[in-house]
Amino acid sequence: MTQPPQESESPPRRYPIAQKFALVRQTLRPGASVTQIARDNGIAVSVLYYWRKAFRELVESNIAESPAPDPQVAQLRAQLEELEALLGERTREVAQLRKRLGLRETTATTRKERAPAA
């Protein structure tokens, strides 16, 4: 005889919108693995994909409804692009210098591994 399915003892978890947004942003980074991000945060992969879809739809609807762009916003975006390009150049220069000096490249993962446990 089969037993009836057991009901979950805990209610579904609720996540603050800021946490959802942060996780979705992580998944949008180049080379990011949605599956790994979901596992690292104890979230079902399907839930994270659902959040991505919901945020994409929200952004698309806001873009369609947004007023004409402010000239200051365009100026700030151009400045941001310049700064991002500069950061990329400096990052490449540091990597080249480290290579020339025979130093090991550091990554976010190795920094985390070396960080003392709290």
Secondary structure, DSSP 8 states (H G I E B T S, - for coil): --------SS------HHHHHHHHHHHTSTT--HHHHHHHTT--HHHHHHHHHHHHHHHHHHHHH--S--HHHHHHHHHHHHHHHHHHHHHHHHHHHHHHHT-----HHHHHHHS---
